Amino acid sequence: MNLAQNNLDRLVFSKQIPFLFMVMTFSAIAPLYFENIRQISGLLFLAILLILSIVSYRTTLYKLTCIEKRWLYVAIAYSFILILSYFLRFPYTSDGEWRNAAPVFVLLISGWYFLSIRFNQNRELIKYVAFSSLVCALALFITELYMADSLVGYRFGEIYDGTRGLAAVGFILPLTTGLLAVVWLKNRSYFNLAMLLIAFVLSGLNGSNTAFSIVLISILFGMTYVFFWGANLTRKTKRISIFLLVIMVLSSGWLSKSKIITAANDVVGITHGDYSTSTGLRYAMFNIGIEALKGNWLLGVGPSQYKMHVASAANKTNYPESVKVFSSSVMQLHNQYIMSFLLAGALGGLSLLFLLIYPIRIFLSYFKQTKDPAAFIMSGMMIGVMFVLFFGAMFTYTYTTIFYMLAISALISWFSKPKGATN
């Protein structure tokens, strides 16, 4: 037994460490579904984080791999660039201060991830995150079924928490489905398969284009793997795999059909000058964002001046007054890339790209070495995330930012080589 494991075993509460990480992970995820418990969950998360930080400082434990270090550097750099963009620009505003919440949570989740490595829990994180998320999703689903007067037109997440619930579930559950797919591909038990299918169905019941896009692109990567790297699969297995993946695509499309049809009609409306629809407003805000970036892409305008600058850019366009007012009043332009450049300039945009591209690099590198289909499918999931960020600034809000950090950090360690503990 190595030195770090010996030291870990000597801790008085060593047998409780997995339980503590499970509780800490659950306390980070539960408020993403049920916002009204955020205070008690937050205090529990911080208390465990503080206790484990003190123990970690006083004990020789496991060290980080190069891959894990780089991921933490990427996450911390992203946070500090956004936070500094606020503090280095006067005057401060409440809107600018609010925008610091998401990058601060990135730092807190980075602390959670760092400690998971120190206590040798990093390769268990995928289960902690996936099953915590699914338990919360099932609890929310049961709650909504109880609250619903009718299930006609039901969309998972909307009854309990309106627009916030739709946005949270629409981003979190597709990633949860991806995590559970990785768990099932590693251990193809009926239990893991059942959990995967439940997450897939609940994700579809959200009915959002975000959920549909992430799931669809992940499935397409799965099909690509079967066609091009399935040499070790029998012809029968290939046929069954393709059949099941097609069924999943059709099922996901059917569950999201109303939003897909609406989006198609919105595009037709845009060609006739109607920008009052969801897609129409996103199209207008994209162009307003481009206008706002002119002359400001290098340094950005900062979180505090963001709204004022967007309002000024909107007034320079020829869009209807209602579109200008809407674009100036909302907290985001529904495009994360433009938002990052506006908030923190070129450094903000580049740090966002690193936050998105570095995981893909890790997954594809692992796939190149092992031909593990899970790594390839997760690369597809990340492409899906990058795609939906063209239509929604997910990292503006804490609930989506937190889960992205939890899920991707878990995957980073999962697709890193298992290490012996060294100090």
C-alpha positions as CSV (number, residue, x, y, z in Angstrom):
1,M,0.0,0.0,0.0
2,N,1.4,3.4,-1.0
3,L,2.2,6.3,1.3
4,A,-0.8,8.5,0.4
5,Q,-3.2,5.6,0.9
6,N,-1.6,4.8,4.3
7,N,-2.1,8.4,5.4
8,L,-5.6,8.4,4.1
9,D,-6.4,5.2,6.0
10,R,-5.0,6.7,9.3
11,L,-7.6,9.6,9.2
12,V,-10.2,9.1,12.0
13,F,-13.1,9.5,9.6
14,S,-11.4,7.9,6.5
15,K,-14.3,5.5,6.0
16,Q,-16.7,8.4,5.9
17,I,-14.9,10.3,3.1
18,P,-16.9,8.8,0.2
19,F,-20.1,9.6,2.1
20,L,-18.9,13.1,2.7
21,F,-18.2,13.7,-0.9
22,M,-21.5,12.2,-1.9
23,V,-23.3,14.6,0.6
24,M,-21.2,17.5,-0.6
25,T,-22.0,16.7,-4.3
26,F,-25.7,16.2,-3.6
27,S,-25.9,19.5,-1.6
28,A,-24.4,21.3,-4.7
29,I,-26.9,19.8,-7.1
30,A,-30.1,19.8,-5.1
31,P,-30.5,23.7,-5.2
32,L,-30.2,23.5,-9.0
33,Y,-33.5,21.8,-9.1
34,F,-35.1,23.2,-5.9
35,E,-33.8,26.8,-5.5
36,N,-35.6,27.4,-2.2
37,I,-33.2,25.0,-0.4
38,R,-30.1,26.8,-1.6
39,Q,-29.2,28.4,1.7
40,I,-29.1,25.2,3.8
41,S,-27.5,23.2,1.0
42,G,-24.9,25.9,0.5
43,L,-24.0,25.9,4.1
44,L,-23.7,22.2,4.2
45,F,-21.5,22.2,1.1
46,L,-19.2,25.0,2.5
47,A,-19.0,23.2,5.9
48,I,-17.8,20.0,4.4
49,L,-15.5,21.8,2.0
50,L,-13.9,23.7,4.9
51,I,-13.4,20.6,7.1
52,L,-11.8,18.6,4.2
53,S,-9.6,21.5,3.3
54,I,-8.2,21.7,6.8
55,V,-7.6,17.9,6.8
56,S,-6.1,18.0,3.4
57,Y,-3.6,20.8,4.4
58,R,-2.4,18.8,7.4
59,T,-2.1,15.4,5.7
60,T,0.0,14.0,2.9
61,L,-2.5,12.8,0.3
62,Y,-2.8,12.1,-3.4
63,K,-1.4,14.6,-5.9
64,L,-3.0,15.9,-9.1
65,T,-2.1,14.6,-12.6
66,C,-1.0,17.1,-15.3
67,I,-4.4,16.8,-16.9
68,E,-6.2,17.6,-13.7
69,K,-3.9,20.5,-12.9
70,R,-4.5,22.0,-16.4
71,W,-8.3,21.7,-16.0
72,L,-8.1,23.6,-12.7
73,Y,-5.9,26.2,-14.3
74,V,-8.4,26.7,-17.1
75,A,-11.4,27.0,-14.7
76,I,-9.6,29.3,-12.3
77,A,-8.3,31.5,-15.1
78,Y,-11.9,31.8,-16.5
79,S,-13.2,32.8,-13.2
80,F,-10.5,35.4,-12.4
81,I,-10.7,37.0,-15.8
82,L,-14.5,37.6,-15.4
83,I,-14.2,38.8,-11.7
84,L,-11.3,41.1,-12.5
85,S,-13.2,42.6,-15.4
86,Y,-15.8,43.7,-12.8
87,F,-13.4,45.0,-10.2
88,L,-11.2,46.9,-12.7
89,R,-14.1,49.0,-14.1
90,F,-15.9,51.8,-12.3
91,P,-18.5,52.5,-11.3
92,Y,-19.8,49.3,-9.8
93,T,-23.5,48.3,-10.3
94,S,-25.7,45.7,-8.8
95,D,-26.1,44.1,-12.2
96,G,-22.3,43.8,-12.5
97,E,-22.1,42.4,-9.0
98,W,-24.7,39.8,-9.8
99,R,-22.7,38.6,-12.7
100,N,-19.8,37.6,-10.3
101,A,-21.9,34.8,-8.8
102,A,-21.3,32.3,-11.6
103,P,-17.5,32.7,-11.7
104,V,-17.3,32.5,-7.9
105,F,-19.2,29.2,-8.0
106,V,-16.7,28.0,-10.6
107,L,-14.0,28.6,-7.9
108,L,-16.0,26.7,-5.3
109,I,-16.5,23.7,-7.5
110,S,-12.8,23.8,-8.4
111,G,-12.2,23.5,-4.6
112,W,-14.5,20.5,-4.5
113,Y,-12.7,18.9,-7.4
114,F,-9.3,19.6,-6.0
115,L,-10.2,17.9,-2.7
116,S,-11.7,14.9,-4.5
117,I,-8.3,14.3,-6.1
118,R,-6.5,14.7,-2.8
119,F,-8.8,12.2,-1.1
120,N,-8.7,9.8,-4.1
121,Q,-12.4,10.3,-4.9
122,N,-12.0,11.8,-8.3
123,R,-12.9,8.6,-10.3
124,E,-16.0,8.2,-8.2
125,L,-17.3,11.7,-9.0
126,I,-19.1,10.7,-12.1
127,K,-21.4,8.4,-10.0
128,Y,-21.8,11.0,-7.3
129,V,-22.8,13.7,-9.8
130,A,-25.0,11.5,-12.1
131,F,-27.0,9.8,-9.4
132,S,-27.4,12.9,-7.3
133,S,-28.8,14.7,-10.4
134,L,-31.1,11.9,-11.3
135,V,-32.5,11.6,-7.7
136,C,-33.2,15.3,-7.7
137,A,-34.8,15.1,-11.2
138,L,-37.1,12.3,-10.1
139,A,-38.1,14.2,-7.0
140,L,-38.9,17.3,-9.1
141,F,-40.8,15.1,-11.6
142,I,-43.0,13.6,-8.8
143,T,-43.5,17.1,-7.3
144,E,-44.7,18.4,-10.7
145,L,-47.0,15.5,-11.3
146,Y,-48.6,16.3,-7.9
147,M,-48.9,20.0,-8.7
148,A,-50.2,19.6,-12.3
149,D,-53.8,20.2,-13.0
150,S,-53.3,18.6,-16.5
151,L,-50.5,17.0,-18.3
152,V,-51.5,18.4,-21.7
153,G,-48.5,20.3,-23.1
154,Y,-46.5,19.3,-20.0
155,R,-42.8,20.3,-20.0
156,F,-40.6,19.0,-17.3
157,G,-39.3,21.8,-15.1
158,E,-41.9,24.5,-16.0
159,I,-44.7,23.8,-13.4
160,Y,-42.4,24.1,-10.4
161,D,-40.1,26.9,-11.4
162,G,-41.3,28.5,-14.6
163,T,-38.6,29.7,-17.1
164,R,-35.8,29.1,-14.7
165,G,-36.9,25.5,-14.2
166,L,-37.1,24.9,-18.0
167,A,-33.6,26.3,-18.5
168,A,-32.1,24.5,-15.6
169,V,-33.5,21.1,-16.5
170,G,-33.0,21.6,-20.2
171,F,-29.2,21.9,-19.7
172,I,-28.6,19.7,-16.7
173,L,-30.5,16.6,-17.7
174,P,-28.8,16.1,-21.1
175,L,-25.4,16.2,-19.3
176,T,-26.8,13.8,-16.7
177,T,-27.8,11.5,-19.4
178,G,-24.3,11.6,-20.9
179,L,-22.7,10.8,-17.5
180,L,-25.1,7.8,-17.0
181,A,-24.3,6.6,-20.5
182,V,-20.6,6.6,-19.5
183,V,-21.4,4.7,-16.3
184,W,-23.5,2.1,-18.3
185,L,-20.9,1.6,-21.0
186,K,-18.4,0.8,-18.2
187,N,-20.8,-1.5,-16.3
188,R,-23.7,-2.7,-18.4
189,S,-26.0,-3.7,-15.6
190,Y,-29.8,-3.5,-15.9
191,F,-29.8,-0.9,-13.0
192,N,-27.4,1.4,-14.9
193,L,-29.4,1.0,-18.1
194,A,-32.6,1.8,-16.3
195,M,-31.1,5.0,-14.8
196,L,-29.8,6.0,-18.3
197,L,-33.3,5.5,-19.9
198,I,-35.0,7.4,-17.1
199,A,-32.6,10.4,-17.5
200,F,-33.1,10.2,-21.3
201,V,-36.9,10.3,-21.0
202,L,-36.9,13.1,-18.4
203,S,-34.6,15.1,-20.6
204,G,-37.0,14.6,-23.5
205,L,-39.9,15.7,-21.4
206,N,-38.3,19.1,-20.9
207,G,-39.1,19.6,-24.6
208,S,-36.4,22.2,-25.1
209,N,-34.2,22.7,-28.2
210,T,-31.2,22.8,-25.8
211,A,-31.9,19.3,-24.4
212,F,-32.8,17.9,-27.9
213,S,-29.6,19.4,-29.5
214,I,-27.2,18.0,-26.8
215,V,-28.8,14.6,-26.8
216,L,-29.1,14.4,-30.6
217,I,-25.4,15.3,-31.3
218,S,-24.3,12.8,-28.6
219,I,-26.3,10.0,-30.3
220,L,-25.0,10.9,-33.7
221,F,-21.4,10.5,-32.3
222,G,-22.5,7.1,-31.0
223,M,-23.7,6.2,-34.5
224,T,-20.4,7.4,-36.0
225,Y,-18.5,5.2,-33.6
226,V,-20.5,2.1,-34.5
227,F,-20.0,2.7,-38.2
228,F,-16.3,3.6,-38.2
229,W,-14.8,2.0,-35.1
230,G,-17.1,-0.9,-34.5
231,A,-14.9,-3.5,-36.1
232,N,-14.9,-5.6,-33.0
233,L,-18.7,-5.7,-33.0
234,T,-20.7,-8.5,-34.7
235,R,-23.0,-7.6,-37.6
236,K,-26.0,-8.4,-35.4
237,T,-24.7,-6.1,-32.6
238,K,-24.1,-3.3,-35.1
239,R,-27.6,-3.6,-36.4
240,I,-29.2,-3.6,-32.9
241,S,-27.0,-0.7,-31.8
242,I,-28.0,1.4,-34.9
243,F,-31.6,0.5,-34.5
244,L,-31.7,1.5,-30.8
245,L,-29.8,4.8,-31.5
246,V,-32.3,5.6,-34.3
247,I,-35.2,4.9,-31.9
248,M,-33.6,7.2,-29.4
249,V,-33.3,10.0,-32.0
250,L,-36.9,9.6,-33.1
251,S,-38.1,9.4,-29.4
252,S,-36.1,12.6,-28.5
253,G,-37.4,14.3,-31.6
254,W,-41.0,13.3,-30.8
255,L,-40.8,14.6,-27.3
256,S,-39.4,17.9,-28.5
257,K,-41.5,18.1,-31.7
258,S,-43.5,21.2,-30.5
259,K,-40.4,23.3,-30.0
260,I,-38.8,22.0,-33.2
261,I,-41.9,23.0,-35.2
262,T,-42.1,26.3,-33.4
263,A,-38.5,27.1,-34.2
264,A,-39.1,26.2,-37.9
265,N,-42.1,28.5,-38.0
266,D,-40.0,31.2,-36.2
267,V,-37.4,31.0,-39.0
268,V,-40.1,31.5,-41.6
269,G,-41.3,34.5,-39.6
270,I,-37.9,36.1,-39.5
271,T,-37.8,36.0,-43.3
272,H,-40.9,38.1,-43.2
273,G,-39.6,40.6,-40.7
274,D,-41.2,39.1,-37.6
275,Y,-38.7,39.2,-34.7
276,S,-41.3,38.9,-31.9
277,T,-40.8,35.1,-31.6
278,S,-38.3,33.2,-29.5
279,T,-36.0,32.5,-32.4
280,G,-36.6,35.9,-33.9
281,L,-35.5,37.6,-30.7
282,R,-32.4,35.5,-30.6
283,Y,-31.6,36.4,-34.2
284,A,-32.0,40.1,-33.4
285,M,-30.0,39.9,-30.2
286,F,-27.2,38.2,-32.1
287,N,-27.0,41.1,-34.5
288,I,-27.3,43.6,-31.7
289,G,-24.4,41.8,-29.9
290,I,-22.2,42.0,-33.0
291,E,-23.0,45.7,-33.1
292,A,-22.1,46.0,-29.4
293,L,-18.8,44.3,-30.0
294,K,-17.6,46.8,-32.7
295,G,-14.6,48.5,-31.2
296,N,-15.0,46.6,-27.9
297,W,-14.0,43.0,-28.7
298,L,-10.4,43.4,-27.3
299,L,-11.2,44.7,-23.8
300,G,-15.0,44.3,-23.6
301,V,-17.2,46.7,-21.7
302,G,-17.3,45.0,-18.3
303,P,-20.2,43.5,-16.3
304,S,-21.4,46.8,-14.8
305,Q,-21.6,48.6,-18.2
306,Y,-23.0,45.7,-20.1
307,K,-26.7,46.6,-20.1
308,M,-26.1,50.2,-20.9
309,H,-23.8,49.4,-23.8
310,V,-26.2,46.8,-25.3
311,A,-29.1,49.4,-25.1
312,S,-26.9,51.8,-27.0
313,A,-26.0,49.2,-29.6
314,A,-29.7,48.2,-30.0
315,N,-30.7,51.8,-30.6
316,K,-28.3,51.9,-33.6
317,T,-30.2,49.1,-35.3
318,N,-33.4,49.1,-37.4
319,Y,-35.2,46.5,-35.3
320,P,-38.7,47.4,-33.9
321,E,-38.8,49.3,-30.6
322,S,-40.2,46.3,-28.8
323,V,-37.1,44.2,-29.8
324,K,-34.7,47.0,-28.7
325,V,-36.4,47.3,-25.3
326,F,-36.4,43.5,-24.8
327,S,-32.7,43.1,-25.8
328,S,-31.7,45.9,-23.5
329,S,-33.7,44.6,-20.5
330,V,-32.7,40.9,-20.4
331,M,-29.7,39.6,-18.5
332,Q,-28.1,37.9,-21.5
333,L,-28.0,38.1,-25.3
334,H,-28.6,34.3,-25.8
335,N,-25.1,33.8,-27.1
336,Q,-22.4,32.9,-24.6
337,Y,-19.5,33.7,-27.0
338,I,-20.6,37.3,-27.6
339,M,-21.4,37.6,-23.9
340,S,-17.9,36.5,-22.9
341,F,-16.3,39.0,-25.3
342,L,-18.5,41.8,-24.1
343,L,-18.0,41.1,-20.4
344,A,-14.2,40.5,-20.5
345,G,-12.9,41.2,-23.9
346,A,-10.6,38.8,-25.9
347,L,-9.3,37.2,-22.6
348,G,-12.9,36.4,-21.6
349,G,-13.6,34.9,-25.0
350,L,-10.4,32.8,-25.1
351,S,-10.9,31.6,-21.5
352,L,-14.4,30.4,-22.4
353,L,-13.1,28.6,-25.5
354,F,-10.5,26.8,-23.3
355,L,-13.2,25.9,-20.8
356,L,-15.1,24.2,-23.7
357,I,-12.3,22.8,-25.9
358,Y,-9.9,21.4,-23.3
359,P,-12.3,18.7,-22.2
360,I,-12.8,17.7,-25.8
361,R,-9.1,17.4,-26.2
362,I,-8.9,15.1,-23.2
363,F,-11.8,12.9,-24.4
364,L,-10.4,12.6,-27.9
365,S,-6.9,11.9,-26.6
366,Y,-8.3,9.1,-24.4
367,F,-10.4,7.8,-27.3
368,K,-7.3,7.7,-29.6
369,Q,-5.5,5.6,-27.0
370,T,-8.3,3.2,-26.0
371,K,-11.0,3.4,-28.6
372,D,-13.5,3.7,-25.7
373,P,-16.9,4.7,-27.2
374,A,-17.8,6.6,-24.1
375,A,-15.0,9.1,-24.6
376,F,-16.0,9.6,-28.2
377,I,-19.7,10.1,-27.3
378,M,-18.7,12.6,-24.6
379,S,-16.8,14.6,-27.2
380,G,-20.1,14.7,-29.1
381,M,-21.9,15.9,-26.0
382,M,-19.3,18.7,-25.6
383,I,-19.9,19.7,-29.3
384,G,-23.6,19.8,-28.4
385,V,-22.9,22.1,-25.5
386,M,-20.8,24.4,-27.7
387,F,-23.6,24.4,-30.3
388,V,-26.3,25.4,-27.8
389,L,-24.1,28.2,-26.4
390,F,-24.7,30.0,-29.7
391,F,-28.4,30.3,-28.7
392,G,-28.1,30.7,-24.9
393,A,-25.6,32.2,-22.5
394,M,-25.7,29.3,-20.1
395,F,-22.7,30.4,-18.1
396,T,-24.5,33.7,-17.1
397,Y,-26.5,31.7,-14.5
398,T,-25.2,29.8,-11.5
399,Y,-27.4,26.7,-11.9
400,T,-26.1,25.8,-15.4
401,T,-22.5,26.9,-14.6
402,I,-22.3,24.8,-11.5
403,F,-23.6,21.7,-13.1
404,Y,-21.2,22.1,-16.1
405,M,-18.3,22.3,-13.7
406,L,-19.5,19.3,-11.7
407,A,-20.1,17.1,-14.7
408,I,-17.1,18.0,-16.8
409,S,-14.7,17.8,-13.9
410,A,-16.0,14.3,-13.2
411,L,-15.4,13.4,-16.8
412,I,-11.9,14.9,-16.9
413,S,-10.8,12.5,-14.1
414,W,-12.8,9.6,-15.5
415,F,-10.9,9.8,-18.8
416,S,-7.6,10.5,-17.2
417,K,-5.2,7.6,-16.6
418,P,-5.7,6.1,-13.1
419,K,-2.8,7.1,-11.0
420,G,-0.9,5.7,-8.1
421,A,-0.7,8.1,-5.3
422,T,2.6,10.0,-5.2
423,N,3.9,12.8,-3.1
